Amino acid sequence: MRLLADENFPAAAVRALDAAGADIASVRSAAPGLSDSEVLAWAVREERVLITFDKDFGELAKASALPATSGVILLRLPMQAPDEIGRRLADLIMARLDWTGHFSVIEPGRVRMRPIVNEP
C-alpha cells in the first residue's frame, strides 16, 4: 500500500505503518510547509493515498478530480496519547486494502467511503 502522511499525521503512526509494511512517505519529514494543493499533487504524482486530519482536503480532492490511482483518508478521531495512537491508526488503515480510488472518512465506530468520480 502506497501512502502519504500529511504534516498533521502523528510520527508514531508513520513509524507503525512503516513497520507494518506500508510504503509510506511523510510530508513532515520530507517537505514540511507544503501547501495543501502541493501535498495532493504529490499524492497523485506518486499514486499514493493521502492520510490527513485536515478537512480541507475533501473539497480540494473533489475539485482536483483525483485519478483512481490515488485517494484520501480523512481521520475524524479523537487524539489519544502519542504512545497509543501510532498502533491504533496503523491497525485501522492496514485493515483494508481498498483505499485507492476513494475519499474515505474514518470516524469512531465506522468508515465511510465514496468512490472518486472522474468526470470528463
Buried (B, 14 or more C-beta within 10 A) or exposed (E): BBBBBBBEBBBBBBBBBBEBEBEBBBBBEEEEEBEBEEBBEBBBEBBBBBBBBBEEBBEBBBEBEBBEBBBBBBBEEEEEEEEEBBBBBBEBBBEBEEBBBBBBBBEEEEBEBEEBEEEE
